[in-house]
Amino acid sequence: MQLNFRNNKKGGFVRLALFSIIVFLFTPWFKVIFDTSILLFALLVMFYLVLLASIFWKRFIFIAVLFNIFLLAFTLPKFMDTSFYKVDDLDKGVLQKRFDLYGSYMGKLYLNGVAYRYHFGVEPGLRVFEKNFFENLDPNNYFFKSHPRERSWAYEFQKISPILILFVFLGFGLIAKKEKHILIFGVFNFFVSSLYSPTSLVGPINLLPFFFLSSVLALDYVIKKYV
């Protein structure tokens, strides 16, 4: 059995479900989501339970895919970063000056319709995606309220107790080693998380089930190995 769970799949699922209650107490992210939307809270809990079940019964993988799609369809329209497609007047001025500067050096090689559409239509969105992507890589964003004085434009809140830091990273290792389908879910959702606005009241919400599951798996591993 993967991750050395008991041969009794039902017993293993119940065991991890009970450990989930313990980890829940150290995950304030859930409270923030519950205060924002009870429906969203329920959807995340169900998605997590389906992911957990997919460890024991592979038929739940397809159900997890459906839940993942529904979660993104429900949350992205509400919490998507609008700067992907809205550029303010100040940024437009900067883009125009940059376009003129590049054009003065490269001439017609750059001053054409294709380069214009890329510079004003595509590049701003890529810059936003890159910024959000690397900010979501920062552990401070999840465990320590990040850097509120440096990111005054973002909504900062502690999502996961620092007590779980080692459990989260140990869990990531266990997932990468043994549960490849959950790893694929996690990588996909991490890239998608860059679409969520840093000013969102719930943060990169689609990552919560994976942080939570990694903590639960690590707790189970540590108890089996050392207790």
N, C-alpha and C positions, 0 to 999 in steps of 0.2 A: 504494500500500500504506500502511496506517495507520502513523503514527509513522515514516514513511520507511524501513521495513525493505526488505531486498532483495526483488526479485520472486520469488526462490526461497524459498518459504515454509519448506521443510524446512531450508534453510541458515540462515534467520533464526531459526528455533526452536533449532537447535543453537548458534548464536551466543549467544543469550540464556541457554541452559542452561549454557554455559561461564561466562558472566558470573555466573550464579547461584552457582557454586562459589566465586568470589572474595568475593561478598557474604556467603555462608554463614560464612566465616572471621571476619567482623565482626558476627555475630549470635549472641551467647551464649544467647539465648532458646531456640534449638534444643537446646543441650546440657541445659538445665534440663528441657525436655520429654522428651528422650531418657532422662535419668536417672529421670524420673517414670514413663514408659510408652513402651516401644519401639513398641507398636502405635499409640499416639497420634502418635508421631513419624512413623511410616510413613504414617499417614492424612493428616497435614498436608502431607508432601512430595508425596503423590499429588494432593491437592487443589491445591497450588500448580502442579504440572506441568500439570494440566488447565486451570487458569486461564491459564497461559502459552500453552498450545496454542490456547485460545479466541481469542487475538489473531490467529492465523493461519488457523484453521479454525473458522468460526462454529458448526459442528455440535457442537463441544465445550462450547458454552454450556449446553446441556441436561444434559450429563454433570456440569458444574460445579455446577449447581443440585442434582443428586442428591448429590454429594459434600458440598455445603454443608449440606444437610439431615441427612445421616448424621453429619457432624462435630458439629453442634449436638445431635443426639439422643444422641451418644456422650459428649459433654462436659458438657452442662448438668446432667444428674442427679448428676454427680460434683462439679462445681465451682460450682453455683448458690448465690447468696447466700441463706441460709436466713432472714435477717431480713426477707425479703419476706412471709413467712407465720408467723414466730415473733416475738412481741413479749414481751420480758422484763417482770418485775413492776415494775421501776423505770419503764420507758417506759409501762406501763399506767397507773401512777399519774399520770404527767405528762399523758397523754391524757385521763384522767378529770377532772383539774383544769381543763384547757383546755376540755373539753366543758361543764363546769359554768359556767365563766366566760363562754363564748359564750352559753350558755343564759340566764344572768342578764341579759344585755343584749338578747337577741333574743326571749326567751320561747318561745312555742309555735312561732314561725317556725323555730326551731332544735331545740327539744326534741321531736323526733318520730323515728319509726323510720327514715326514710330518712336523715336527718342522722346518726343514731347509727351506722347501718351504714357510712356513708361515713367518718365520723370514726375509727371503730375498725377497720374492715375494709379500706378502700381507701386512705385518706390515708397511713397508715404505709408501705405499699408504694410509693406515689408518691414519698415523701420519700427512701426508700432508692434508688429508681431515679434520682432527680434527683442525689443525692450521687455515686453511681457514675458517672453520665453525665459530670458535669463533672470528676471526677477522671480519667476516661479521656481527656479533652481535654488534660490537662496533659502537655506533652512530657517533663517531668522523670520522669514515670511510666515512660517507655520508655528514655530515654537516660542518666539520672543517678541511678538508684535512688531517685528522688523525694525525700521528706522523712521519713526514718525516725524522727526525733525527734518530728515533728509527727503522724505516723501510726503510733504504736507498735502499734496493733491490726492493721495491714496487713502482708502479707508483701512486703518490698521486695527487688528484685534488678534489676540492669541488664539490659535486654532486648536493646538494640541499641547498638552502639558509637557514641559521639558523632561519630566520623568520618563517619558516614552521614547526619547530620542534614540537610545541604543536599540530598543525593541523595534522601532520603525526600520532602522537600517539593517538590523539582523533579519527582519522579516523580508525586506527587499531581496536580500541574498538568498533566503530560502525559496522565495517565489521564482527568482531567476534560475535557480538550480533545479527545482522540482516541478513547478507549476507553470509551464511555458504559456499556456493559454491565458492565464491571468497576467503574465508579463506582457503579452501582446495587448491585452485590454489596457494595461497601465500605460504603456508607451504611447498608444494611440490617444488616450485621454490626456496625457501630458501635453502632447502637441496641440490638441484641441483647447486645452486650458488657456493657451495664449490668446484665445479669442475673447476671454472674459475680461471685463473692465476692472482695473485695479481699484476703482472707486465703488465697486459692487459691495453691497452689504453682506454678501455671503462668501466672497473670495472665489478662488477657482474650485467651485463646488463639486465638479465632476471627479476631482482627485480624492475627495474624502473617503469613499469606500475602499480605496486602495491603501491609503495610509492606515486606515482602521484595520483592514484585513491583515496587513503586514505586522501590525502590533499584536494582534491576536495569535497569529501563527508563531511569532517569536516567543510570546508568553508561554504557549503550549510547549514549544521546543525546550525552553529553559527549565520549566517545571519537570518535564520528563527526564532531562539530562542531569539536573542537579538536586532535585527534591526527592 
